[in-house]
Amino acid sequence: MHGQHDGPHEDDSADEVSAQAKEFSRRLTAIGQSRLAAAAQATVGGLHALIAELRPSGDEFRLAIDFLTEVGHYADARRQEWVLFADVLGVSSLIEDQNNPRPAGATPNTVAGPFYRSDVPETALGANISRDGKGEPLDVAGKVLDLDGNGLGGATVEVWQANSEGRYENQEPDRQPEFNLRGRFRTDAQGRFHFRTVKPKGYTLPADGPVGQLMSALGLGLERPAHIHFRVSADGFETLTTHIFDQSDPAIGRDAIFGVKPELMAEFRALPPAGGKRKCALDLNLVLCPQRQGKTGTSGRR
């Protein structure tokens, strides 16, 4: 905001706005309460309070309408700018945290993101999921455990990641083989799994639309630190959808969608070069929590 409209003002406008919000609430209450009505009341109340504080000019209000209209123009079957908007505001992450809380000791849940595929065939333990062999080799070894530290045999572990250029297979089907850097494994009797892949690279969210332009105007980045996605399911346990992040990535403290948590940061440690080539390893535990009453097995936006 700028000019005479900067900052809150103590005058009759705030009371008038408050009266309008109260009248909106009164009309809804007269019709009858519902969850939708409660959401509408809270939204209108918060919006009117914000307008009373910021006092936008008519031109600024039209700019806001233009921005929302442009976001809609960028949303279609191939791209969801509204979801991107929710992601960069931290809303998607907050909703995930509220709907899929994890008890102490369990691996935190995160949003799944748009690149998950449910049709990946089962892969043998130890297989290489890098179907084009491009990138720095990475050996991944992990365990699926319950809260008491017991291994969960027969659990399904789904994996997907970006390549060494920060691109997923379904972003560029003409350049990467089908199911590149994707796998579906079954843990052994002790809950262990292992596979070979390549070290992923971080990437930047789409910056060519209105959301990217807004973030640029605010001086905020759209970076995502390097990570591997995991989705783990086992009978009697809540399904876990999460990321494991490379803690050495320069963007680890500024993930654009607020997905990084201390428990999800890991060392992609360098191994002695083999045949002159660099190689890394990742060791991790994924801890599931028991199925809770009223909860389904799935979690995470896909």
C-alpha positions as semicolon CSV with decimal commas, in nm:
position;residue;x (nm);y (nm);z (nm)
1;M;0,000;0,000;0,000
2;H;0,117;0,354;-0,049
3;G;0,028;0,720;-0,013
4;Q;-0,257;0,817;0,216
5;H;-0,371;0,456;0,238
6;D;-0,063;0,329;0,428
7;G;-0,128;0,158;0,759
8;P;-0,436;0,129;0,982
9;H;-0,653;0,431;1,051
10;E;-0,867;0,510;1,350
11;D;-1,190;0,643;1,199
12;D;-1,544;0,538;1,124
13;S;-1,444;0,313;0,834
14;A;-1,337;0,024;1,056
15;D;-1,669;0,037;1,242
16;E;-1,860;0,049;0,913
17;V;-1,670;-0,250;0,777
18;S;-1,721;-0,438;1,102
19;A;-2,093;-0,365;1,078
20;Q;-2,102;-0,509;0,728
21;A;-1,930;-0,828;0,840
22;K;-2,166;-0,854;1,136
23;E;-2,468;-0,813;0,909
24;F;-2,335;-1,084;0,676
25;S;-2,297;-1,312;0,977
26;R;-2,647;-1,226;1,103
27;R;-2,805;-1,319;0,770
28;L;-2,626;-1,655;0,765
29;T;-2,722;-1,727;1,124
30;A;-3,086;-1,658;1,046
31;I;-3,075;-1,924;0,775
32;G;-2,917;-2,185;0,999
33;Q;-2,568;-2,289;1,104
34;S;-2,354;-2,529;0,903
35;R;-1,984;-2,590;0,851
36;L;-2,004;-2,400;0,521
37;A;-2,175;-2,106;0,692
38;A;-1,913;-2,103;0,968
39;A;-1,636;-2,103;0,708
40;A;-1,803;-1,818;0,520
41;Q;-1,845;-1,615;0,839
42;A;-1,481;-1,662;0,937
43;T;-1,359;-1,578;0,586
44;V;-1,568;-1,264;0,553
45;G;-1,480;-1,150;0,904
46;G;-1,109;-1,195;0,841
47;L;-1,126;-1,031;0,499
48;H;-1,314;-0,728;0,627
49;A;-1,069;-0,693;0,917
50;L;-0,778;-0,703;0,671
51;I;-0,938;-0,441;0,448
52;A;-1,010;-0,220;0,750
53;E;-0,643;-0,242;0,851
54;L;-0,483;-0,194;0,509
55;R;-0,741;0,044;0,356
56;P;-0,668;-0,044;-0,010
57;S;-0,744;0,213;-0,274
58;G;-0,985;0,137;-0,556
59;D;-0,691;0,084;-0,791
60;E;-0,526;-0,158;-0,549
61;F;-0,851;-0,350;-0,511
62;R;-0,876;-0,386;-0,888
63;L;-0,515;-0,509;-0,901
64;A;-0,604;-0,779;-0,650
65;I;-0,906;-0,883;-0,858
66;D;-0,687;-0,888;-1,171
67;F;-0,435;-1,113;-0,993
68;L;-0,701;-1,363;-0,885
69;T;-0,848;-1,362;-1,236
70;E;-0,506;-1,432;-1,385
71;V;-0,449;-1,721;-1,144
72;G;-0,772;-1,873;-1,276
73;H;-0,653;-1,834;-1,634
74;Y;-0,340;-2,036;-1,549
75;A;-0,536;-2,325;-1,398
76;D;-0,626;-2,611;-1,631
77;A;-0,594;-2,989;-1,659
78;R;-0,215;-2,968;-1,693
79;R;-0,138;-2,692;-1,445
80;Q;-0,306;-2,588;-1,121
81;E;-0,201;-2,234;-1,035
82;W;-0,444;-2,225;-0,741
83;V;-0,265;-2,522;-0,582
84;L;0,067;-2,349;-0,646
85;F;-0,071;-2,038;-0,475
86;A;-0,178;-2,246;-0,173
87;D;0,163;-2,417;-0,168
88;V;0,373;-2,099;-0,159
89;L;0,151;-1,944;0,110
90;G;0,213;-2,249;0,330
91;V;-0,156;-2,338;0,323
92;S;-0,110;-2,684;0,167
93;S;0,152;-2,776;0,425
94;L;-0,062;-2,647;0,712
95;I;-0,366;-2,846;0,599
96;E;-0,149;-3,158;0,569
97;D;-0,015;-3,106;0,921
98;Q;-0,365;-3,060;1,062
99;N;-0,519;-3,358;0,884
100;N;-0,231;-3,603;0,922
101;P;-0,058;-3,534;1,254
102;R;0,206;-3,780;1,363
103;P;0,289;-3,875;1,724
104;A;0,635;-3,824;1,867
105;G;0,881;-4,064;1,711
106;A;0,687;-4,115;1,389
107;T;0,811;-3,980;1,056
108;P;0,623;-3,658;0,967
109;N;0,380;-3,657;0,677
110;T;0,410;-3,407;0,390
111;V;0,216;-3,324;0,076
112;A;0,276;-3,570;-0,205
113;G;0,301;-3,310;-0,479
114;P;0,181;-3,344;-0,839
115;F;0,425;-3,606;-0,970
116;Y;0,316;-3,923;-0,788
117;R;0,213;-4,221;-1,004
118;S;0,017;-4,516;-0,868
119;D;0,087;-4,749;-1,162
120;V;0,457;-4,818;-1,101
121;P;0,528;-5,194;-1,114
122;E;0,678;-5,372;-0,815
123;T;1,056;-5,376;-0,820
124;A;1,299;-5,625;-0,667
125;L;1,497;-5,510;-0,366
126;G;1,838;-5,383;-0,474
127;A;1,720;-5,283;-0,821
128;N;1,840;-4,970;-0,995
129;I;1,546;-4,732;-1,056
130;S;1,760;-4,506;-1,275
131;R;1,648;-4,645;-1,608
132;D;1,865;-4,410;-1,813
133;G;2,176;-4,426;-1,591
134;K;2,226;-4,050;-1,598
135;G;2,356;-3,883;-1,285
136;E;2,570;-3,945;-0,978
137;P;2,495;-4,293;-0,837
138;L;2,317;-4,306;-0,501
139;D;2,267;-4,617;-0,285
140;V;1,960;-4,597;-0,061
141;A;1,908;-4,831;0,235
142;G;1,628;-4,801;0,485
143;K;1,398;-4,965;0,737
144;V;1,025;-4,937;0,792
145;L;0,957;-4,947;1,166
146;D;0,672;-4,915;1,412
147;L;0,684;-4,674;1,706
148;D;0,853;-4,939;1,922
149;G;1,135;-4,985;1,670
150;N;1,016;-5,317;1,533
151;G;1,069;-5,380;1,162
152;L;0,754;-5,409;0,951
153;G;0,797;-5,692;0,701
154;G;0,594;-5,685;0,381
155;A;0,537;-5,308;0,386
156;T;0,504;-5,137;0,048
157;V;0,756;-4,860;-0,018
158;E;0,688;-4,637;-0,319
159;V;0,962;-4,401;-0,434
160;W;0,976;-4,118;-0,684
161;Q;1,222;-3,835;-0,742
162;A;1,359;-3,575;-0,982
163;N;1,666;-3,652;-1,189
164;S;2,005;-3,482;-1,180
165;E;1,854;-3,188;-1,367
166;G;1,564;-3,142;-1,127
167;R;1,302;-3,290;-1,362
168;Y;1,053;-3,572;-1,304
169;E;0,987;-3,844;-1,561
170;N;0,627;-3,738;-1,623
171;Q;0,738;-3,380;-1,685
172;E;0,940;-3,483;-1,989
173;P;0,817;-3,820;-2,119
174;D;1,004;-3,767;-2,446
175;R;1,339;-3,737;-2,270
176;Q;1,316;-3,991;-1,987
177;P;1,223;-4,360;-1,998
178;E;0,887;-4,474;-1,861
179;F;0,900;-4,506;-1,479
180;N;1,245;-4,349;-1,463
181;L;1,347;-4,286;-1,100
182;R;1,035;-4,457;-0,964
183;G;1,008;-4,780;-0,773
184;R;0,773;-4,992;-0,565
185;F;0,936;-5,229;-0,316
186;R;0,833;-5,477;-0,048
187;T;1,032;-5,475;0,274
188;D;1,195;-5,799;0,387
189;A;1,100;-5,978;0,710
190;Q;1,302;-5,729;0,916
191;G;1,141;-5,427;0,747
192;R;1,446;-5,347;0,537
193;F;1,457;-5,214;0,180
194;H;1,737;-5,097;-0,047
195;F;1,772;-4,976;-0,404
196;R;2,004;-4,787;-0,634
197;T;1,925;-4,455;-0,797
198;V;2,095;-4,122;-0,873
199;K;2,135;-3,817;-0,658
200;P;1,838;-3,584;-0,719
201;K;1,873;-3,214;-0,783
202;G;1,655;-2,941;-0,637
203;Y;1,440;-2,734;-0,865
204;T;1,234;-2,417;-0,892
205;L;0,854;-2,407;-0,903
206;P;0,694;-2,250;-1,213
207;A;0,775;-1,880;-1,217
208;D;0,608;-1,777;-1,543
209;G;0,257;-1,729;-1,402
210;P;0,093;-1,479;-1,167
211;V;0,201;-1,667;-0,852
212;G;0,564;-1,662;-0,961
213;Q;0,537;-1,292;-1,043
214;L;0,389;-1,221;-0,700
215;M;0,669;-1,411;-0,524
216;S;0,926;-1,222;-0,729
217;A;0,765;-0,889;-0,636
218;L;0,781;-0,991;-0,270
219;G;1,145;-1,091;-0,303
220;L;1,068;-1,456;-0,217
221;G;1,213;-1,752;-0,406
222;L;1,045;-2,061;-0,549
223;E;1,326;-2,306;-0,475
224;R;1,276;-2,663;-0,355
225;P;1,580;-2,838;-0,203
226;A;1,676;-3,178;-0,342
227;H;1,463;-3,460;-0,205
228;I;1,326;-3,810;-0,259
229;H;0,956;-3,888;-0,210
230;F;0,843;-4,193;-0,015
231;R;0,498;-4,341;0,031
232;V;0,484;-4,630;0,277
233;S;0,183;-4,849;0,353
234;A;0,141;-5,151;0,582
235;D;-0,160;-5,333;0,725
236;G;-0,277;-5,180;1,050
237;F;-0,079;-4,859;1,003
238;E;-0,153;-4,516;0,863
239;T;-0,002;-4,463;0,522
240;L;0,295;-4,229;0,529
241;T;0,364;-3,986;0,246
242;T;0,680;-3,786;0,297
243;H;1,002;-3,636;0,159
244;I;1,361;-3,700;0,261
245;F;1,569;-3,388;0,196
246;D;1,939;-3,344;0,124
247;Q;2,047;-3,144;0,427
248;S;2,344;-2,996;0,238
249;D;2,127;-2,835;-0,031
250;P;2,170;-2,455;-0,020
251;A;1,791;-2,411;-0,037
252;I;1,720;-2,632;0,266
253;G;1,612;-2,331;0,476
254;R;1,384;-2,175;0,216
255;D;1,171;-2,454;0,072
256;A;0,900;-2,277;-0,128
257;I;0,621;-2,504;-0,002
258;F;0,736;-2,529;0,363
259;G;0,783;-2,907;0,355
260;V;1,120;-2,931;0,532
261;K;1,114;-3,056;0,892
262;P;1,421;-3,145;1,103
263;E;1,322;-3,513;1,106
264;L;1,320;-3,520;0,725
265;M;1,671;-3,383;0,670
266;A;1,934;-3,645;0,594
267;E;2,294;-3,674;0,482
268;F;2,348;-3,784;0,124
269;R;2,699;-3,890;0,220
270;A;2,983;-3,923;-0,026
271;L;3,138;-4,269;-0,068
272;P;3,494;-4,341;-0,184
273;P;3,505;-4,299;-0,564
274;A;3,454;-4,622;-0,756
275;G;3,646;-4,637;-1,081
276;G;3,706;-4,265;-1,059
277;K;3,333;-4,189;-1,037
278;R;3,164;-4,017;-0,745
279;K;2,898;-4,207;-0,552
280;C;2,671;-4,129;-0,257
281;A;2,468;-4,320;0,000
282;L;2,156;-4,246;0,200
283;D;2,048;-4,437;0,512
284;L;1,709;-4,374;0,669
285;N;1,433;-4,506;0,891
286;L;1,067;-4,449;0,814
287;V;0,850;-4,487;1,126
288;L;0,477;-4,554;1,090
289;C;0,206;-4,497;1,347
290;P;-0,083;-4,740;1,410
291;Q;-0,412;-4,689;1,233
292;R;-0,629;-4,459;1,443
293;Q;-1,004;-4,491;1,475
294;G;-1,185;-4,296;1,207
295;K;-0,874;-4,259;0,989
296;T;-0,833;-4,416;0,647
297;G;-0,505;-4,569;0,539
298;T;-0,417;-4,303;0,284
299;S;-0,274;-3,960;0,337
300;G;-0,109;-3,685;0,138
301;R;-0,238;-3,487;-0,159
302;R;-0,143;-3,656;-0,486
